[in-house]
Amino acid sequence: MRLNSFQKWALATFFATLFLIFVGGFVRASGAGLGCPDWPRCWGSWWPPSSMENVDPALYKIAEFNKTLMWVEYANRLVGVAVGIFVLVTAILGFRFRKSDPPVFWGGVASLVLVIFQGWLGGRVVKSGLHSGMITLHMALAVILLSLLLWIVYRTSSYFKNGTGLVESIRKPLRAAALVLFLLTVGQILLGAQVREAVDAVADAAAASIARESWIEATGRVFTSHRTAAWALVAAVIALIFYSRKAVNAPGVRPLIWASAAGVLAQAATGAAMAYLALPPAAQILHLGFSTVLSSTSFLLVLILNRRTHEPA
């Protein structure tokens, strides 16, 4: 599949955004979310201060200054700026579609508006002291941005224009299973963000009285709901694999189904590691990253399977 300059930028922006989510997971797992206690500056400076001697003690709590955490958070901001530039270029390149394919043009504009709002929201998250709920919203908007960028690439691609080549008796159940998988994955991402917020609350309130390996269980219903819903993901991907036996020649379908299956397995493995190995940072980062990859593969699968090519069999 050959890509034009617009598609290349949109796809590069997608991967840059995905990388930013992994970086954000590292920030959260390392506890660096407030490494820079203000925004858009960092400890009162546009460039991180070299030591606490360069921080005004009248404005900041010097005891909370941590150079390592500061740079982790600031690197996250730099990657965010890079993503903003990628989105801006994509929106500019999409200007040529304003007459030939207006939805693509407006999709580029929407992605630019969304990333600007994400930057503003990121600042609100920091200023609120990582307020519960705002982080979940921040994650939800990231998933929307990833999906929008994938839709732009798909919409302008000729590779899938002729559809999957599947008869309706196969395409419809595959599409239904893919849609269920996508919606469940998005729901799990949001629910998982709430689990992480609840874990933070437990850690802050009872770190001395509750062992780290019990923090997740101490979150109660939100965690058990998240764990139970994971079985629905397994069921959806099993349905996809079952119906994919007759989708051998459908362009892109089977690879995406197997990628989704791998994503569900990776989610299960990293989730189990978090629950039973006292929240190892690597598992936290990979669990978040794999969930967004899974949402992307399942969403692209829905787009591909949504195009009808045959009369009902």
N, C-alpha and C positions, 0 to 999 in steps of 0.2 A: 504494500500500500504506500503510494507516494504522497507526501504531504507538501502543501504549499507553505509559504512563509507565515501566513496567519495561523494555520493549523499547528505549525511547529512552535510558534510562540505560545499558543493556547495550551498545547501539551506540555511545553517547558514550564509554563505557569502552574499547571496542574501538579507536576512533580515538585516544583519549588514549594507549593503550598503543602503538599504531603510531607516534605522534608521539615517544614516549619512545625507541623503537628508533632513529628518525632522530637524535634528540639524542645517544643513546649512540654512534651511528656518528660523529657530529661530535666527541665527546669522544675517541674512539679515534684518529680521523684527525688531530686536532690535538695528540695526545700528552699530553692532559690527564688521563689515567686516574689519575695519582697527584698531580693538582693539589692535592688534599687528602690528605695521607699517612696520615691516621687516619680512623676511622669509629666512631660517628656524628658525632663532632666534626670540625672542620676546623682543623688546626694548633692543636689544643688548645682551640678556642673553638666555641661553638654557632653563632656568626655569624662569617663569615670575617674575620680580622684586617685592619686597614687597611694595615699595613706590617709588614715583618719585625721592626721594633723591638718589636712586640707579641707576638712568638713567643719561647718559652723556648728558648734555645740549648742548654740542657742536655738537652732532650728531642728536639729536631728538628735536622735539617741545614739551617741557615739558607741555605746556598749553593743549595739546591734550591727555595727560595721563589720562586714566579713568580705575581704577582698575577692576570695574565690567565688562566693555566691553572687557577688556584685557583677563579676565578669560573665558568669553563666547567664544571668538575667539580661545583661547588656548585649551579649551575643545573640540572644533570642530576639531582641529588638532590632538588631542589625539585619538579621535574616528576614524579619517582618518588613523592614524597609525595602529589601531586595525583592520580596514578593510583590510589594506595592508597585515597584517599577515594572516588573514583569506584567502585572495586570494592566498598568497604564499603556504599555506598548501594545498589548493584545487589543485593548479598547481602541487605540488609534488605528491599528491595522484593520480592525473590523469596520472602520468608517466606510470602506469601499462597498460594504454590503448594504448600506442604508437604503438603496433602491432595489437592488436585485434580490435581497433576502433580508428584509427589515428585522425579523426576529433575531438573526445572528448579530446584527448591529446593536440592537437593544440588549441582547445578552451580554455583549462586551461592556456596554455602559453599566448594566446592572452589576456585573462583577466588579467594576471599578468603584461604584457606590458602596457595594458590600465590603470591599477591602478597606475603604476609608472608614466606614462605620466600625469595622473590626478593630482598626487602629485606635479609634476613639474609645471603643468599649474596653480595649486592653488597658488603656489609661485609667478608666473608671474602676476596673478590677483592682489595679494596684492601689489607687487612692482609697478604695473601700476596705483595704486590708484583706483582699481575697474573699470578699463577701460571698456567702453561700447563695447559689442561684445564678450569679453573674458568670461564674466559670462554666456552668452548664450551658447558658445562653451563648457564650463565646464559642463553645465546642459545636453547638448546633449550627451556628452561622458558618463555621469552617466546613462542615459537611455540605451545607447548601452551596458554598463557593466551589468545592470540589465537583459536585454534581453539575453545576452550571458550566464549568469549564469543560467537563466531559461531553455535555450536551452540545456545546459549541463545536467541538472537534467532530462529533458524530454528525451533526447537522450539515457540515460543510464537506463531509467525506463522500466520495463516490464509491468507496469499497462496499458499503452496505446498501447502496441505493436500490439494488434489485431484490432486496429482502433476503430471508434465510433460505428460501427454497423448500421450506417445510410445509407439509399439508396441515390443514387447520386442526386435525385431530391430535397432532403432536405439538404444533406451535402454541396452541391455547393453554394446555396444561403446563407447558414449560414456562410460558410467560407468567402464568398465575403463580407458579412456584418461585420464580425469580422475583416477582413483585413482593410476595410474602417475605422472602429472604431479605430483600432490601429494607422493607418497612421494619421487620424485626431487628435488623442490624442497627438501624438508626435509633430505634427504641432502646436497644441495649447500650448504645453509645451514651445516650442521655441518662439512662438509668445508672450506667457505670460511673458517669461523672458525679451523680448524686451519691453513689456509694463512696467515691473518693472524698467528697465533701464531708460525708458523715464520719469517715475514718479520721479526717483532720480534726473534727470536733471531738471525737473520742480521745485522740492523742493529746489534744490541748487540755481536755478536762480531767483525764484520768491516766496520764502517762505513767505516773508513779504506782498506781494501784492495779493497773491492768497490763499484763505482758503484751509485748508487741505482736506476738503470734495470735493473740485473741482480739486484736483491734477490729478486724473485719467482722467476726461473729458478733461483736458488741454493737455493731450498727443495726442489728435486728432485721426488721421486715424488708428494708430496702435491699439488703444483700441477698436474703433468701429469694426475693422476687427476681433479682438479677440472675441468680444461679438457676432458678427453675426455668426462666425464659430461655436460657441457653439450650435447653433440650428442644425447644421449638425450632431453633436455628438448625439443629442437627436433622430434625424431621424434614425441614424445607430443602436442605441440600441433598438428602437421600432421595427425595422426590425428583429433584433435578437430575441426579445421576440415573435414576430409573428411566425417565423419559428421554434422556440424551442418547440412549442406545440406538435410536432411529434418527439421530441428528448428525450423522457422520460427516455429511458434505456441507452442512450449514456453516458459512464463513464466521469464524470467531466464536461460535456458540460453545462447542465442547471445551476448548481451552479455558474459556471464562468459567465454565461450570467446574472444571477441575481446580482452577485457581480459587474459586469460592469455597470448594470443599477443603482445600489446603488452609484457607483463611479460617474456616470454622475450627479445624483441628488445632491450628496455632492459637486461636482464641481460648480453646478449652485447656490447652497445655499451660499457657501463661496465666490463665485465670486460676488454675489449680495451684500453680507455683506461688501466686500471690496469697491464696487462702491458706496454704499449708506450710509455706516456708517463710512466714513473717514478712510479707510484702517486700521481696527483694527489688531494688530499684530497676534492674534490667528487665524484670518481668513486668513492672508497671509501664515502662516505656514501650516495650514490644506489644503489650496488651492493647494499649491505646492506638499504636501505629497500625497493628494488624486489623483492628476494628474499622479504621477509616479505609484501609485498602479493601476490606471485604465490602464495605458500603459502596465503594467505587466500582468494583468488579460486578456486583449484583445490579447496580444501577445501569451500567453499560449493557449488561445482559438484557435488562428490561427494555432498553431502547432498541436493541437489535431485534428482539423477539416481538416488538410491537408493530413491526412492518409486515403487512400481510402480502403474500405473493400468490396464493392459490385460492380457488373457491373451496368452500368447505367440502371435505371428503365424505 
